[in-house]
Amino acid sequence: MVEDDILAEEDVAVLDKPSDLIILKRLQLQLAQADNEKLRLQLSQGSSTSEPPFCLSDALKFVPLFPEEDSDGFFISFERAAALYEWPEDKCVLLAHNSFRGKAQDVFRSLDSTITNDYHVVKKSILHAYQKVPEAYRQQFRSCRKAEGETYVEFFRRKQILCRKWVDSELVTNNFDDLLQLLVLEDVK
């Protein structure tokens, strides 16, 4: 208690009766109980405010399936889920890899092991592998028809996505004159 500055050394020197020593022991016990209670409160407050640790098996439930016909859509859905559930970026490749199928799995296997930990490099490599020639995107856009039961808003959105893929594959720059030339050329064809 002298070390904790609760009692001065002069006060301890005055204690010479056994009853005084009992009082001193009770004070020490009360101090220890107060310290334990303070520690217990800190732990209970700390555990309620801290975030739960990341659990890989729980996160795997929310990883979308990888459709080979829409690799762009997979990465959009995956990144939204990652942001929503606050997945650590260093775990994203591990989570996404679990869904890869077909060509995406082949691309992932062919990457150097030093870069497979970088989500953005893996994503770029897989999207590049699924990238089609501009003519394929043009044909998809031109042959797109409204499906039965599909609303006009859904059809418009799907057609818009196909058009954007076609234009992005044709144009290096997003220049209005280049876009105009592309549309005129398409009309001439």
C-alpha positions in Angstrom: 0.0 0.0 0.0 3.0 2.2 0.5 4.1 1.5 -3.0 0.7 2.4 -4.4 0.7 5.7 -2.3 -2.3 4.7 -0.3 -0.5 4.8 3.0 2.6 6.7 4.0 5.6 4.9 5.7 4.9 6.8 8.9 1.4 5.4 9.1 2.7 1.8 8.7 5.3 2.4 11.5 2.5 3.4 13.9 0.6 0.1 13.3 1.8 -2.2 16.0 -1.3 -3.9 17.4 -2.7 -7.0 15.8 -6.1 -5.3 15.2 -4.3 -2.6 13.2 -2.7 -5.3 11.0 -6.2 -6.8 10.4 -7.5 -3.4 9.3 -4.5 -3.1 7.0 -5.1 -6.5 5.4 -8.8 -5.6 4.9 -7.7 -2.4 3.1 -5.4 -4.4 0.9 -8.2 -6.9 0.1 -10.6 -4.0 -0.7 -8.0 -2.5 -3.0 -7.5 -5.8 -4.8 -11.3 -6.3 -5.2 -11.6 -2.7 -6.6 -8.8 -3.4 -9.1 -10.5 -6.7 -10.2 -13.8 -4.9 -10.7 -12.2 -2.1 -12.7 -10.4 -4.7 -14.9 -13.7 -6.7 -15.4 -15.5 -3.5 -16.5 -12.8 -2.6 -18.9 -12.9 -6.1 -20.5 -16.7 -6.1 -20.7 -16.7 -2.6 -22.3 -13.9 -3.5 -24.7 -15.6 -6.7 -25.9 -18.9 -5.0 -26.7 -17.3 -2.2 -28.7 -14.8 -4.2 -30.6 -15.7 -5.8 -34.0 -16.0 -9.6 -34.2 -13.0 -11.2 -35.8 -13.1 -12.1 -39.5 -14.3 -15.6 -40.1 -13.5 -17.1 -43.5 -16.2 -19.8 -43.3 -18.9 -17.3 -42.6 -17.7 -15.0 -45.4 -17.8 -17.8 -48.0 -21.5 -18.0 -47.6 -21.8 -14.5 -49.2 -19.5 -15.0 -52.1 -21.5 -14.9 -55.4 -21.2 -17.8 -57.9 -18.9 -17.2 -60.9 -20.8 -17.3 -64.2 -18.4 -17.6 -67.1 -20.7 -15.7 -69.4 -20.6 -12.6 -67.1 -17.3 -12.3 -65.4 -17.7 -8.5 -65.0 -20.9 -9.0 -63.1 -19.2 -11.4 -60.7 -16.6 -8.9 -59.8 -19.2 -6.2 -59.3 -21.3 -8.4 -57.0 -18.2 -9.7 -55.2 -16.9 -6.2 -54.5 -20.3 -5.0 -53.2 -20.4 -8.0 -50.9 -16.9 -7.3 -49.7 -17.7 -3.7 -49.0 -21.0 -4.5 -47.3 -19.5 -7.2 -45.0 -16.2 -5.3 -44.6 -14.0 -8.1 -45.6 -10.3 -7.4 -45.3 -8.7 -6.8 -48.7 -6.0 -9.4 -48.1 -8.7 -12.1 -47.8 -10.5 -11.1 -51.1 -8.4 -13.3 -53.4 -8.9 -16.3 -51.1 -12.7 -15.7 -51.1 -13.0 -15.0 -54.8 -10.8 -17.9 -55.8 -13.2 -20.3 -54.2 -15.8 -19.3 -56.9 -13.6 -19.4 -60.0 -14.7 -21.9 -62.6 -13.4 -22.8 -66.1 -11.2 -20.3 -67.8 -11.0 -18.1 -64.6 -9.5 -21.1 -62.7 -7.0 -21.7 -65.5 -5.9 -18.1 -65.5 -5.6 -18.1 -61.7 -3.4 -21.2 -61.8 -1.2 -19.7 -64.5 -0.4 -16.6 -62.5 2.9 -16.3 -60.7 2.4 -17.1 -57.0 4.0 -13.8 -56.0 1.1 -11.8 -57.6 -1.8 -14.1 -56.7 -2.2 -12.3 -53.3 -3.0 -9.0 -55.1 -6.8 -8.9 -55.7 -6.6 -6.2 -58.4 -4.0 -8.0 -60.4 -6.0 -11.3 -60.3 -9.2 -9.4 -61.3 -7.5 -7.7 -64.2 -6.0 -10.9 -65.5 -9.3 -12.8 -65.4 -11.2 -10.0 -67.0 -8.6 -9.8 -69.7 -9.0 -13.5 -70.4 -12.8 -13.2 -70.8 -12.5 -10.1 -72.9 -14.0 -10.6 -76.4 -13.1 -9.0 -79.7 -15.1 -5.9 -80.5 -17.1 -7.7 -83.2 -18.4 -10.2 -80.6 -19.6 -7.4 -78.4 -21.3 -5.7 -81.4 -23.1 -8.8 -82.3 -24.3 -9.4 -78.8 -25.6 -5.8 -78.7 -27.3 -6.1 -82.1 -28.9 -9.5 -81.5 -30.2 -8.7 -78.0 -34.0 -9.0 -77.9 -36.5 -8.4 -75.1 -37.2 -11.7 -73.3 -40.7 -12.8 -72.4 -41.6 -11.6 -69.0 -38.8 -9.1 -68.9 -39.8 -5.5 -68.3 -38.7 -2.7 -70.6 -36.6 -1.2 -67.9 -34.7 -4.5 -67.4 -34.4 -4.9 -71.2 -33.1 -1.3 -71.5 -30.5 -1.9 -68.7 -29.3 -5.2 -70.3 -29.0 -3.5 -73.8 -27.2 -0.6 -72.2 -24.6 -2.9 -70.6 -24.0 -4.7 -73.9 -23.7 -1.4 -75.7 -21.2 -0.1 -73.2 -19.1 -3.3 -73.5 -19.1 -2.9 -77.3 -18.2 0.8 -77.3 -15.5 0.3 -74.6 -13.9 -2.5 -76.6 -13.8 -0.4 -79.8 -12.7 2.9 -78.4 -9.5 3.6 -76.6 -10.5 7.1 -75.7 -14.0 8.3 -74.7 -14.1 10.9 -77.4 -17.4 12.0 -78.8 -16.1 12.2 -82.4 -14.8 8.6 -82.1 -18.2 7.5 -80.8 -19.9 9.3 -83.7 -17.6 7.7 -86.2 -18.3 4.2 -84.7 -22.1 4.7 -84.9 -21.9 5.9 -88.5 -19.7 3.0 -89.5 -22.1 0.6 -87.8 -25.0 2.1 -89.8 -23.1 1.8 -93.0 -22.4 -1.9 -92.3 
